[in-house]
Amino acid sequence: MSATAVITNISCYQFAELSGLKELRQRLLDMCKERGLKGTILLSTEGINMFVAGIREDVDALVDELHGIPGLEGLRPKYSESAEQPFRRMLVRIKKEIIAFGVEGIEPAKYTSPRLEPKVLKQWLDEGRQVVLYDTRNDYEVKLGTFKGAVVAGIDSFRDFPAAVARLPAEMKQAEIVSFCTGGIRCEKAAPFMEREGFEHVWQLEGGILKYFEECGSAHYDGELFVFDQRVGVDPGLHETASSQCFACQTPLTAEEQADPRYVEHVSCPYCFKTTEQQQREQIEKRHAAIRAAATPLPGSVPYEHERPLHVPAACDHQTLLDTLCHVMPHLGREIWLAASEAGHLADKDGHRVTADQIVRAGEHYLHLTPAQREPDVNADIRVLFEDEAILVVNKPAPLPVHVGGRFNRNTLQFIVDVVWHPLRPRTVHRLDANTTGVMVLCKTRHFARLVQPQFERGEVEKLYLARVKGHPPQDEFICDAPVSAEAGKLGGRNVDKAGLEARTEFRVLQRDADGTALIEARPITGRTNQIRIHLWHLGFPIIGDAAYLADGEIGETQTLAVDDPPLCLHAWKITFQHPLTKERVTFEAERPAWAHAG
């Protein structure tokens, strides 16, 4: 093909009863490829619809071929020219309909509404005749231009047309209506459908806007015409315009809109451009939907069998399995493990049953087998606060354990996060108790975790909690530096221990209330297990709802609260650390729960 050759574009359709579609498809495809034609031909038992471009003699040869097919003798293409080939390839496809409508009983090959020639329509409009011009095209097409004063269907797809007709005012049923579209094909179905719906005087513009432009130019028309090829738009002289089309949302764009800074070729335009914040919000909403799907029903609500592994530490070499279990999990007690042994719930790594008096060696692996069980319900309303390629920040609800432990294996934050973010496995880099709500940081990969977790260990992370306590501390600001025990005690908790680990928490009273409680701001300087709860309990101001650290220095019997229990009034409010990618200090905040609002 010569570089200076003018390209002839044809568009046409014909409703006719066609058969032998597979053979016809191959025949037309072979011919078009042989002659270098490009475009799309749609074949159906109801007819043909096509947009094809190439050298004029090759286009004419195709038209002659089509005229020889029974039912297509009267095919009348619309011609226009372009400097370049507007199509990338040649497609011939078999479809149920040549123009998708989805309404039974509308058969243009058998009946269609009266046709109105373009010159007659222009004459009517010149004379000021009262007619309703009804644009049956999609909204994105109408955007480039339409007849002056036209009623627009307001649809995204031609399948939405019946609903658009149902919205038209009842008095319009007696009006004279001229339906129009790009080339006339949609009106072959739209106009008869409107007649069937009770509209008494409906014409269809013969040949659509394309033929109107050819015969009448721009009279009574504003703008240009959207066409379904790479030209995007043509003016009333049928010449290609400067309009383009957004690759992302397919919206046609004028030259002015292409000059907008939000237009980035193949990426965005003024109609689909989203700020970083908007993209983040949309991504978060998708995550929330995925979390709801993963937690409905709760993953641990269906009974299942579970194998919990046990690694024998060096300190337990040559001890009994019972002594080893008590050493590794002292909070459960010997009677639990004796009962498990008697029930046959202890096994070696291959699943063979063993007893509690089995002598073990350091490095061996054993299994604690639990029969089909249903885990207690939890609050799985995990809310994403922020996400990028490195970190995930969530507002953890309560009660919800973070990791596997005790009665919880699947009803945990980690299990749900693993499901939603699969194949990634975001890693938690710090801890929150099952009953504590608030901001929690996870890292997307081990690499990023290695950059964030040491910040906690070095005390470089600033954490701020809110707590509601029993009693009114006499000072507005105070500090507790009572050491916390290194080993777990009753229910796996800790206690104040003079020989324990160094611990320091700074407190500030935000409000003292008439009900005898106070709202406290807590800033842990160290990060010991249960540190804030232990320090406030030690000072005589236990946290409201704490089932473990009770008033008068007592220790309770409950570890994880039930969903319907009054909440533990401890909330991880804010956290500040160095982002592993940007190296900037970032702060994230979890919305205050109802009990934490100052009056």
N, C-alpha and C positions, 0 to 999 in steps of 0.2 A: 504494500500500500504506500503510495506517495506521501511524503511528509506534508505536502501542500494540498492533498486531496480533501474535498469537502465531504463531510459525513452526512448522510441522509438518515434521519430518525423517523420511524413510523410507529404509531400506536393505533391499535384497533381491536375490536372485539366483535363477536357475532354469536348470538344465541341460536343454537341449532342442535338437533339430535345427532350426536356423533357416536360412532362405534369403532371397534378395532383400534383402541387408543394406544396399546403397547406398540403395535406395528407402526402406527402413524407417528408416535413419539420418536422412534428410532429413525424413521425416514426423514423427518424434519431436522432432527439433530445432526444427522450425517450431512445433509445438504447445507445447513447453516455453517458448520465447521469447515466444510470444503470451500465455501465462498468467503470465509473470514468474517461472517456476521456474528454479532454479539448482542446479548440481551436476554429476555425471558419470554417463553411461550408457555402458557397454561392451557392444558387440555382437560376437558371434562365431558361427560355424557350430555351436559347442557350447552356446550359450545367451546369457544376459544377466546383467549384474551392475551394480548402480546404487546411487548415493547422491544423493538429490534432496531439496530443501527449498523450501517456499513456503507460501502460504495453504492451509488444509485442503481447501477445495472444489477448488482447482486441482490439488493433489496427488491427490485422489480421482479427478479426471477423467483424470489420467495413468494411474492404476492401472486404471481401467475400459478405457482404450484398450489397455493391455498385455494385459488378460484376453481381449481379442478376437483376439489373435494366436495361431495354432495352435501348441500346445506350451507356451504360457504361461498357460493357463486356471487352473492351480493356483498361480500366483504369490501368495506371502503376505508382504507387506512387514512390517517391524518399525517401529513408530512411536515417536517421542519428540518432545519440544517444546523450543524454545529461544526466548529473548527476541529474538534477532537472527538474521539470515540468515547461516549459517555458511559459505556458498560465495560466491565472487566472480563466477563466470560459469557459463554452461551449456555443457557439452561432451558430444557424442555421438560416440564413436569406434568404429571397427571394428578388432578385434584377432584374432590367431590363437587366443588362449585368453582366457577372461574372468578367469582367475586363472593367471598364468604359472607353469608347473611344469616343462615341458620334458621330460616322460617319456612316451614312446610307449606306447600300449596301455591307458592309464587313461582310461576314458570314462564319466563319471558319468551321462550320459543313458541309458546301457545297463545299468550296474551300479554300485551303491554299497554300502557296508557297512551293517549294521543300525543304525538310529537309536535313540538313547536319549533319552526325553523328560526335560526338566530336573527335573520333580517326582520322577521315578523315580531320577535320579541323587542328588537330595537325600535321598531315602529310604534309598538304599544307604549314603550317607555318614553319615546319622543312625544307622543300624544298625551302623556300623563295618565294613561289608563290605570285604574286601581287594580293592581295585581300584587300578590305576595310572592316575592322571590325567596325560595327556600333552599338554603345551602346545605346539602346532605353530606358534605365532606367532614373529615376529622378536624379537630381544633388546630392541630399543628399545620394543616394545609391552609386553613382560613387565615392564619396569622399573616401570610404574605400578601393577601388581597382577596376581595370579593366584590360582588355588585353593590352599588350604593343602596343603603336601606334594606339590605337582605336580612332575613331571619336566619340565624345560624343554628344548626341542630345542637351544637354543644356536646359533641361526642368524641371519645378517644378511639373508637373502633366502630366499623359499620355494623357490627353485631349489636351495638348499643342503640341503633336507630329506632327499633320499635319502642323502646322506653322513651326516647326523645319525642316521638310522635304522640305518645300518651300524655306528655306534659303540655302539648299545645292547647291553647284556649278553645273552648267549645265553639265560639262564634266563628272560628277560622274554618270550620267545616263547610260553611256556605260561601267562602271566599274563592276567588279565582287564584289558583296556586300554580307557579311554575317552579318545578324542582330542577336543580342543576348540580353538576359535579364536574370533575376534570374533563373527562372525555365522553360521558354519557352512560357508562356501564352501570354505575350504582343506581342511577335513576330508573333503569330498566326494571329494577326490583323495588326501589323506594316508592316510585309513583303508584304502581299497582297495589302495593301494601297500604298506602294512604287511602286509596279508593276503597279497599276492603274494610278499612277502619272508619268509613263513613264520610270521608272528604269528597264533596260532590263534583268539584271542578278542578281536576289536576292534569297539568301538562308536564311533559318532560322536555327539557331543552335538547334538541337534536344535536348530537356531537359534542355536547358539553361546552365548557368554557373555551377549549381549544378551537372548536369550530367557530364559536362566536368571535374570538380574536381574529381568526382567519378571514371572516366575512365582514366584521363590524369594527374591528380595532378596539380602542379603549373606551368607546362610548358607554357611559353609565357604569363604568367599572373603576374601582380604586385599587392601585397596587399592581402586583404581578401574580403569576400563577405558579404554584408549587407543582413540580413534575417529578415522577418517580425514576430519576436517573441522576447521574453525577452532575447534571446541569443545575439541579435543585430548583431554580426559578427561571421562567421566561417572561418577557414583557409582552404587551398586546401585539407587538410585531413579530412574536414568536422567536425573538432573539434571546440568547442566554444572558442572564443578568449577573450581577456580582454577588448574588446571594449564595450562601453556603449552608451547610447542615452540620449540627453538632454531632460528633462521633459518639459521644456518651449518651445523650438523651434524644437524639434525632430531631431536635427542634430546628426548623429552618431559620437562618440568620441573615439579616440584612448586612450591608457593608458597614453601617454604623455600629451594629452589634458585634461585628467581628473586630472592630477597633477597641471594644471594651476590654480593660485589663483582665477581666475575669474569663475572657475567651482564651483558652490555650488549646491549640490544635490537637485533636485526638484525646483531650483530657476533660475539658469543661467549657461551659459557656455561661452567659449571665443568667440563664434559666435553671441550670443544674449545679452551678458553682456552690460549693459548701466550704465554709471556713473550717479551720482545724477543730474548733470547738463544736461545730455542727456535726462533723464527721465523728468526733469522739462520742457525742450524745447518741447518734444513730448506732454506733458500734456497741455502746453500753446497753441500749434497749434490746439489741439482738442477743447480747449475753444474758440479760435478765430473762428473756423468753426461753433461752436454752437452759438456764438454771431451773426455771419452773418446770420445764419438761423433764429434766433429770431428777427432780425431787418430787414428781407427781406420778405414782405414789412414792413415798419415801423409800429409798433403795433398801433400807433395812426392815421395811414393814412386811416383806414376804419372807416366810421362814426359809432358812438355808443352813447347810452344814458348813462349818468353818474350821480350818486348821491354823492354829496360832503357833508359830515356830519359837523354839527356845534354843539359844546358843549357850553352851556351857562355858563360863568364864574360867580363867586360870585359877582364880581363888577357890573354885569348887572341884578342882581335880581330885579324883578318888573319893569324893563324897557320894552320898545317896542322891537319887533324883529328887527326893522329897526335900532334903536340905538345900539342894541347888535351887529348887523352885521358891523356897522360902527366902533364900538369899536374894534372888533376882526380883521377886515380887512380894516383899514382906507385908505389904498392906492387906493381902488377901487372907493370910493365916494358914496354919498347917492343916486345920480341919477341912478347908476347901480342897486342898491337894490330896488328902487322904480319901475324900469322897470321890474325887475325880479318878483316882487310882482304882478304887473298888468298882466304879462304874465302867472301867475299861476305856477311859478317855485320855490315857497317856500312851504315846507310841514313839518308836524311833523314827528316823528320817524316812524309812521305807514304808511306814504305816503299820509295822508290826507292834502289837500291844505290849507294853512293859508295865511293871509295877513301881510303886514309890520307893521300894528298897533297892532298885537297880543302881549299881555302882557306875558312875559316869566318869568320863575323861575330858579334860580341857579341850575345847574345839569341837566336841561332838554336837550334833543337832538332834533335838527331840521335838515332838509335836503335842500340843494340847488340843485334843479333838473335842469340839462342842457339837452336840446334836442339833437337829433342826430347831432353830430358834428365831424369834422375832425381836428385833431391837426396840428399845423404848422410842417413842416419838420425839422429834426434835423440831426446832424452828429453823427451817432451811431457807428463809427469806434473805439470802446473801445479796447484798447490793454492791455493785461495782462503782467505785469512786473514780478510778483512773486506770487506764491501761495503755501501754505502748509496747514496743518490741522487747523491752528489758524487764519491766516490772508490772505487777498487778496489785492494785490497792483496793481492798474491799471493806465494807462495813459489816462486820460479823454479827449475826443475831445471836440470841440466847433463848433457851439452852441449845448449844451446838458444840460438841467436842471438836477440836481441831484435828487431832490424830486418833489413830486406832488405840483403844484401851478399854479395859473392863468390859462392860456390856455393849460397847460401840465399836463397830468395824466399818459398816457402810454408811450409817447415819452420822457422817463426819464431814467437816468442811473439806478436808483433803480428798476424800472419795468423790464428792460432788464436783469439785474443781477439776479433778482428773478426768471425769466423764465429759465435762463441758469443754475443756481446753485440749482434749485429745487431738493429736498425738503428743502434744506438750504435756509436761507434768510440773506445773509451777511449784516451786519449793518455798515453804514457809521459812522465814529467816528470824522469826521471834515467836513468842507464845502468848496466847490469851487463854484463860480458864474457860471451860465449857459454859459457865454461867455469866461470863463477862462479855459485854457487847463492845463494839467499836472498831476503830481503824486498825487494819492489819495488812502487812506488806508481804507479798510473795514475789519471787523472781522467776522469770520464764525459763532460765537455763542454769546449769550448775556454774557456768562462768560468771554470770551476773550475781548469783548467790554468794560466790566467793568474794565479790567486791562489796556487797552490802552487809552480810552477816558479821564480818569482823568489826564493823562500825558499832554494832551492839556490844560486842565483847570488849571493845576499847572505851565504851562509855561515851561515844561521840554522837549518839542518837538522843535527841530531846523528845521525851514522852510526857504527855500531859493527860491526866485522868480526871474524871468527875466522880464523886461518891456522895451518897446521902447516908448519914450516920445517925445513930441514936445518941442523943445528948448534945450539949452545946460546949464545944471546946472554949476555955476561958480566953485564950489568946487568938488574935486574928491570924497570926503566922507562927508556925512551930515546926520543929524537926524531930524525927525519930531515927535513931541510929542503932536500934537493938539488933544484934546479930541473929541470923535465921539459920536454923538447923540445916545441915548438909544432907542428912538422910531423911527419907520419907518415913512418916509415922502412920498413925491411924488414918485410914481411908486414902493413903498416899499423900497426905498433906504435910506441912512443915510447922515449926513452932519457934518461939524465941528460945535461943540456946546460947549461953555465954561462950561456949566453945565452938559456936557455929560460924557461918560465913558473914563477912562484913556486909552490912546493909544500911542504906540511908535513903530516907524519903523526906521531901520538903512539902509542907501542907500550908494551905491558905483558906481561911473561912470565907466563903462567898455570901452566905446567908444563914441566919439562924431563924428558924420558923416556930410558930406558936404551938405546933404539934409535938415539940420536943426534939425535932430532928434538925440537922444542919446540912447545908450543901457545901461540900469541900472540894477544893482543887488540890490534886496530888501530883507531885513531880518526883518520880523515882529516879534517884541518881545511880543506884545500882539496879541489877535486874534479877533478883532472887525470886524463886517460885513462891507465889502467894504473898509477895512482899507487902503490898499496900494493905491487903486484908489483914495480915498478921500485925502490922504496925498499928493500924487503927484499933484493932481488937486489943492489942497489948496496952494501948493508951487508955482503954476504957470507952472507946467510941466505935463499937462494931458496926459494920455496914448493914444497912437495912436489907433484909432478904437473904443474908448469908446463913446458909444452913449448916455450915461447918464451924465457923468461928462465932460462937454465941456470946450473949451477954454474961457477965460475971465470970469470964475466963473459961467457960465451958466449951468443949468440942462436941459438935453434933455427929449424927450418924449418917447424914446424907452427903453424897459427893456431887452428883449431877442432878439439878432440879428437873422436875417434870414440866412439860409445856404449860400446864395450867397453874403451876405454882406462882406465887408472887415473885417478881424478878429480883435478882441480885442487883442492887443499885450501885453498880460499878461500871463505868463506861470509859473506854480508851478514846479520848476526845481528839487529840492532835498528836501528830508525829512529824519530826523533822530530821532529815538525813541527807547525805550526798547522793545524788542520782548517779548510778553507775555509768551512764553514757555521757551526760552533759557535764558531769562533775560539779554541778551547781547544787546548793542547798535547796531542797524542796520541802514544802510543808503540806500535809494532807489532813483534812478534818472530817470527822464523822458526825453527822447531825445529832444534836442532843436528844436523848429519849425524853418522854413526857415528864418523868420524875426529876429530870436534871434542869428544868427551866426555872430560873430565878423568878420569884413572884414580884 
